[in-house]
Every structure is written in structure tokens, then in C-alpha cells.
Amino acid sequence: MSSKAPKIIPVKGQLTVLVPQPEVNYGTFGGVPTPGGDRRGFPIHMMPRSDGIVLGGTSQRGVWDMEPDEEARRRIVDAHIALYCGMRAPDPGVRLSSSTVPDEVPSLESFFGLES
């Protein structure tokens, strides 16, 4: 057995909380490309809660400081804005599945072969 005690290594994370929006009933997890063109980007996530929408995306290993970082907050919010700006609504009248029955829950297979 080693006589050395395990080390504690802090990892600083930061969350930004937006006002609650009951219509937001989904979460996101992923990344957005960085300005330098790295397609992996940096990880961001959004989690809706009854008391607010939580945005995150920081993980600073070895940082003990608990003060909020305004640059990190701005980067997280900007990354979420970029994520949602990259989405588009479907063209009016486009079929979103191959189902021909209105209000029918389509099978997963019905989505294959359709254009996005």
C-alpha cells in the first residue's frame, strides 16, 4: 500500500441560468466549431429545469478559483446562439416523414431516404 495520500484536483465548471421557459422541454449536448475551424469545437450543453434553463460548457482542470468568469459566460451563451442559428425550420409544405396518414406517429424507418 502506498504511503502517499491521493491528491484532490479541482475542476472548475460554470453554469449560466436563463429564465424558465415551459415550452423548452428538451436538452442539448454537443459542440460548435471554434472560430479557428476546429469542427469538434468545445462541448456545450443546455438543460431545461422548472427553475430556469441551464447552459454549460466549461471544465477547467486545476482551477480552484470560484469567481464567475465573464468571458466564459459570454463564450457559452454565444456558442448556444450559434448552435440555434445553425438550425432551420423545414420548408413550408415539406413532408417530414413518409407517412400519409395525418397525426400518425411515423416509424423510424419512414425517415430514411428523405431529404433534410
C-alpha positions as CSV (number, residue, x, y, z in Angstrom):
1,M,0.0,0.0,0.0
2,S,1.3,3.4,-1.0
3,S,2.0,5.9,1.8
4,K,1.1,8.8,-0.4
5,A,-2.4,10.2,0.0
6,P,-4.5,10.7,-3.1
7,K,-4.4,14.2,-4.5
8,I,-7.5,16.3,-4.9
9,I,-7.6,18.1,-8.3
10,P,-10.2,20.7,-8.7
11,V,-12.2,21.1,-11.9
12,K,-14.0,24.5,-12.2
13,G,-17.2,24.5,-14.1
14,Q,-19.6,27.4,-14.8
15,L,-23.3,27.5,-15.5
16,T,-25.4,30.2,-16.9
17,V,-29.1,30.1,-15.9
18,L,-31.8,31.7,-18.2
19,V,-35.3,32.4,-17.1
20,P,-37.6,29.3,-17.2
21,Q,-39.5,28.6,-20.4
22,P,-42.0,25.8,-20.0
23,E,-42.1,25.2,-23.8
24,V,-38.5,24.2,-23.8
25,N,-38.8,20.5,-22.9
26,Y,-35.6,19.1,-24.5
27,G,-31.9,19.3,-23.8
28,T,-28.8,19.6,-26.0
29,F,-25.3,18.2,-25.6
30,G,-22.6,18.6,-28.2
31,G,-20.2,21.2,-29.6
32,V,-20.0,24.0,-32.0
33,P,-17.0,24.7,-34.3
34,T,-14.4,27.1,-32.9
35,P,-13.5,30.2,-34.9
36,G,-10.3,28.6,-35.9
37,G,-12.3,25.9,-37.8
38,D,-11.9,23.0,-35.3
39,R,-15.1,21.0,-36.2
40,R,-15.1,19.4,-32.8
41,G,-15.4,22.8,-31.1
42,F,-15.8,22.8,-27.4
43,P,-18.6,21.0,-25.6
44,I,-21.7,22.8,-24.6
45,H,-25.0,21.7,-23.1
46,M,-28.4,23.0,-22.3
47,M,-30.8,21.5,-19.7
48,P,-34.3,22.9,-19.1
49,R,-35.5,22.9,-15.5
50,S,-38.6,24.2,-13.8
51,D,-36.5,27.0,-12.2
52,G,-34.5,28.0,-15.3
53,I,-32.7,26.9,-18.4
54,V,-29.1,25.9,-17.6
55,L,-26.4,26.5,-20.1
56,G,-22.9,25.0,-19.5
57,G,-19.7,24.3,-21.2
58,T,-16.7,24.9,-19.0
59,S,-14.3,22.5,-17.4
60,Q,-11.1,23.9,-16.1
61,R,-8.8,21.3,-14.6
62,G,-6.7,22.5,-11.7
63,V,-8.6,25.8,-11.1
64,W,-9.5,26.5,-7.5
65,D,-11.0,30.0,-8.1
66,M,-14.8,30.0,-7.6
67,E,-15.4,33.5,-9.1
68,P,-17.6,33.6,-12.2
69,D,-15.7,34.2,-15.4
70,E,-17.5,36.7,-17.6
71,E,-15.5,35.6,-20.7
72,A,-16.6,32.0,-20.2
73,R,-20.2,33.1,-19.7
74,R,-20.1,35.1,-23.0
75,R,-18.5,32.1,-24.8
76,I,-21.1,29.7,-23.6
77,V,-24.0,32.0,-24.5
78,D,-22.5,32.8,-27.9
79,A,-21.9,29.1,-28.6
80,H,-25.6,28.3,-27.8
81,I,-26.7,31.2,-30.1
82,A,-24.5,29.8,-32.9
83,L,-26.0,26.3,-32.3
84,Y,-29.6,27.5,-32.7
85,C,-28.7,29.8,-35.6
86,G,-27.4,26.8,-37.4
87,M,-30.8,25.2,-37.3
88,R,-33.5,26.0,-39.8
89,A,-37.2,25.4,-39.9
90,P,-38.5,23.0,-42.6
91,D,-39.6,24.4,-45.8
92,P,-43.4,25.0,-45.8
93,G,-45.3,22.0,-47.2
94,V,-42.3,19.6,-47.0
95,R,-43.1,16.1,-45.8
96,L,-41.2,15.3,-42.6
97,S,-41.9,11.6,-42.9
98,S,-43.2,9.1,-45.5
99,S,-46.4,8.7,-43.5
100,T,-49.5,9.6,-45.5
101,V,-51.9,9.4,-42.5
102,P,-52.3,12.8,-40.7
103,D,-51.3,12.7,-37.0
104,E,-50.0,9.2,-37.3
105,V,-46.8,8.6,-35.3
106,P,-44.3,7.7,-38.0
107,S,-42.0,4.7,-37.7
108,L,-38.3,5.4,-37.5
109,E,-37.8,3.7,-40.9
110,S,-40.1,6.2,-42.5
111,F,-37.5,8.9,-42.2
112,F,-34.8,7.1,-44.3
113,G,-34.4,8.4,-47.8
114,L,-36.0,11.8,-47.1
115,E,-34.0,15.0,-47.7
116,S,-33.3,17.4,-44.8
